[in-house]
Structure formats: structure tokens, C-alpha cells
Amino acid sequence: VWRKSLLFNCDGFTVYDASGDLAFRVDSYDASGRRRAEVVLMDATGTPLLTVRRKRRLGVLAERWVIYDGDAAADTEAERSNSKPLVSVRRHRRASSKEKALAYVTPLVPASSSSGRRTTAEAEASYVVEGSYGLRACAVRDTHGDAVVAEVRRKEAVVGDDVFRLVAEPRLGATLAMGLVIALDEMFAGGQSARSSS
């Protein structure tokens, strides 16, 4: 993963697979370093795969991002309706420096309301992100079995934190793992606040 867009004057990510082929990209024309309300993960050809959208609630300090399948900001209503919410990523507010949790990942599952309409309900968190995103040393763990399903690691022989490795187990998948990296990057403003809090 390279924390740089291939496009000139853009902010984003360029991600290569294990064979060295371009796998994903993120291109944002807002290179101000501020948190964005929405980031789209694309494949190598520019097809939107996921949308990572920041959710704010008045009067609540919790920071939460929702990852949608496809382009949740598409131009047409039909394209937007095909974009389903997959998971919610909530930043953990640390009470002490000994806590390892950075964020909780909760699947968004369809549920029937009492009126019979389909709604989206949050289930119990299925994954916890632990470690330090700022130091590029964190793991996504299954809360039910404690297995590591994805890891962000420093890349050997690379100075700085703009290039790092993302290793994802098939059950989480590389696309969703990269969506989580985008959410972490937005949460920790490029890693600066994560570095100071770890």
C-alpha cells in the first residue's frame, strides 16, 4: 500500500497485489489533509468498489464511518440504491494508554422492523482493530475467536510510513480490509493522532 495517488495533485492510495499489479486506488482532489466526508475505493480500472462515509450525530462524540458496497455517491438513484451498507467502523475512545483497541467493526445486517419494513440494524461488533495505525502496526481480530483476519505492517527496508503492507485473510477479503484502512486513515488523520496516542 502506498499512501499516494497516482494522479498529479491528488491525495489517496495506490495498492499493489502480491504479484506487483495495481489492485486498488483512491484518488481525492482534496489534498488539504482534512478529514473527508466520503472516500471511494476503486479497482485498477477506476470502477468503484466501496464507499467509506463519515457519519456524524449531533451531540454525540462517537466517530463512526460506514462502508458501503459500490459507489454510494453515484449520480443516479438506481446506482445509489444498489449500494448497501456493509459495516460500521467506530473509533474507540481510550480511557488509558494500556488499552489496545483502536476501533470496532460491526456488520450492518438487514432486520425487519415491527411494521414489516426492512431496516438496517447494528449487531454486536464482530471485529476489533488493535495496535497503532500511526506506527503501521495494527491487526483486525475476530471478537468471537480472536483470530487475526487482517494486519497492517511496516514494509521492510522502507523509511517512513507512506508505504506499508496490508495482509488480509480470505474470510475478510482484501477489498474490505482496504476499506478498513481508509476508515482508519480518516479516523487518525493520516496517522498523526494515532502515533501520539500509542
C-alpha positions in Angstrom: 0.0 0.0 0.0 1.4 3.4 -1.0 -0.3 6.4 0.7 -0.2 8.4 -2.5 -2.5 8.8 -5.5 -1.2 8.0 -9.0 -2.8 11.3 -10.2 -1.0 14.5 -10.0 -2.1 16.9 -7.2 -4.4 14.3 -5.6 -4.4 12.7 -2.2 -5.2 9.0 -1.9 -3.8 5.4 -2.0 -2.2 3.2 -4.6 -2.4 -0.5 -3.8 -0.5 -3.3 -5.5 -1.2 -7.0 -5.1 1.5 -9.7 -4.2 2.3 -10.0 -7.9 3.1 -6.3 -8.2 -0.1 -5.5 -10.3 -2.3 -2.5 -9.5 -5.1 -3.8 -7.3 -6.9 -0.7 -5.8 -6.7 3.1 -5.9 -8.1 6.0 -4.1 -7.9 9.5 -5.7 -9.1 12.5 -3.8 -8.8 16.0 -5.3 -8.9 17.5 -1.8 -5.3 17.2 -0.8 -5.7 19.6 2.2 -5.1 16.8 4.7 -8.6 17.4 6.3 -10.9 14.5 7.0 -13.2 13.9 4.1 -16.9 13.1 4.4 -16.6 10.4 1.8 -13.8 8.3 0.1 -14.3 5.9 -2.7 -12.1 2.8 -3.2 -11.7 1.8 -6.8 -10.3 -1.1 -8.7 -7.4 -0.7 -11.1 -9.7 0.4 -13.9 -11.5 3.1 -11.8 -14.7 1.1 -11.0 -16.0 2.0 -7.5 -15.8 -1.0 -5.1 -16.5 0.6 -1.8 -17.6 4.0 -0.3 -16.3 4.9 3.1 -18.6 7.6 4.5 -18.2 9.5 7.8 -21.4 9.6 9.9 -21.9 12.3 12.5 -24.7 12.6 15.1 -25.4 15.9 16.8 -24.5 15.9 20.5 -22.6 12.6 20.3 -18.8 12.5 20.4 -18.5 9.0 18.8 -16.8 8.9 15.5 -18.2 6.4 13.1 -17.7 5.5 9.4 -19.9 3.3 7.3 -18.5 1.3 4.5 -20.9 0.7 1.6 -20.7 -1.7 -1.3 -20.1 0.2 -4.5 -20.5 3.9 -5.1 -22.8 5.4 -2.5 -22.4 8.8 -4.1 -23.3 7.7 -7.7 -25.1 10.1 -10.0 -28.3 8.2 -10.4 -30.8 7.0 -7.8 -30.7 3.4 -9.3 -26.9 3.2 -8.8 -27.2 4.6 -5.3 -29.9 2.1 -4.3 -27.6 -0.8 -5.3 -25.0 0.5 -2.7 -25.7 -1.4 0.5 -24.1 -0.6 3.9 -21.7 -3.4 4.8 -20.0 -2.5 8.1 -19.8 0.3 10.6 -16.4 1.3 12.0 -16.5 3.1 15.3 -13.4 4.7 16.8 -12.6 3.6 20.3 -12.2 6.3 22.9 -9.3 5.1 25.1 -9.7 5.5 28.8 -6.0 4.6 29.4 -2.8 4.2 27.3 -2.8 0.5 28.2 -5.9 -0.2 26.0 -5.0 -1.7 22.6 -8.3 -1.2 20.8 -8.4 1.5 18.1 -11.8 0.7 16.6 -14.7 -1.7 16.4 -16.1 -3.1 13.2 -19.8 -4.1 13.3 -21.6 -5.7 10.3 -24.7 -3.9 9.2 -27.4 -6.5 8.8 -30.9 -6.1 7.4 -33.6 -6.6 10.0 -37.4 -6.4 9.9 -39.0 -3.7 12.0 -42.2 -4.2 13.8 -44.1 -2.5 10.9 -42.7 -5.1 8.5 -40.4 -2.6 6.7 -36.8 -3.6 6.1 -34.4 -1.5 8.2 -30.6 -1.6 8.9 -29.7 -2.6 12.4 -26.3 -2.8 14.1 -25.3 -6.1 15.5 -22.6 -6.8 18.1 -19.1 -5.8 17.0 -17.5 -8.7 15.0 -14.0 -7.3 14.8 -11.7 -5.2 16.9 -8.8 -3.2 15.5 -5.8 -3.2 17.9 -2.4 -1.7 17.9 -1.2 1.6 16.3 -2.2 2.7 12.8 0.2 5.7 13.1 3.1 3.2 13.5 1.6 1.0 10.8 1.4 -1.9 13.3 -2.2 -3.0 13.8 -4.3 -6.1 13.5 -8.0 -6.7 12.9 -9.2 -9.5 15.2 -12.3 -11.6 15.2 -14.0 -10.8 18.5 -15.5 -14.3 18.7 -12.4 -16.4 18.1 -9.6 -13.9 18.5 -8.1 -14.9 15.1 -6.3 -12.2 13.1 -8.2 -11.6 9.8 -6.1 -8.6 8.6 -2.8 -6.8 9.5 -1.2 -3.5 8.7 2.6 -3.9 8.9 5.6 -1.7 8.2 7.3 -2.6 5.0 10.8 -3.9 5.4 13.7 -1.6 4.3 11.3 1.4 3.7 11.8 4.6 5.6 8.6 6.4 6.6 5.1 5.4 6.9 3.7 6.1 3.5 4.5 2.6 2.2 3.2 -0.4 4.2 1.9 -3.9 3.8 -1.7 -5.0 4.2 -2.2 -8.7 4.7 -5.9 -10.0 4.6 -7.3 -13.4 5.2 -9.8 -14.6 2.6 -12.8 -14.5 5.0 -12.4 -10.7 5.4 -11.1 -10.1 1.9 -8.7 -7.6 0.5 -11.3 -5.2 -0.6 -13.0 -4.8 2.8 -9.6 -4.8 4.5 -8.6 -1.9 2.4 -11.9 -0.2 3.2 -10.9 -0.5 6.9 -7.5 1.0 6.2 -9.2 4.0 4.6 -11.5 4.4 7.6 -8.5 4.2 10.0 -6.6 6.7 7.9 -9.6 9.1 8.1 -10.0 8.5 11.8 -6.4 9.2 12.7 -5.9 12.0 10.1 -3.2 10.2 8.2 -1.8 8.6 11.3 -0.7 11.7 13.3 -3.2 11.3 16.2 -2.7 7.5 16.2 1.1 8.0 16.7 0.6 10.4 19.6 -1.9 8.1 21.3 0.0 4.9 21.1 
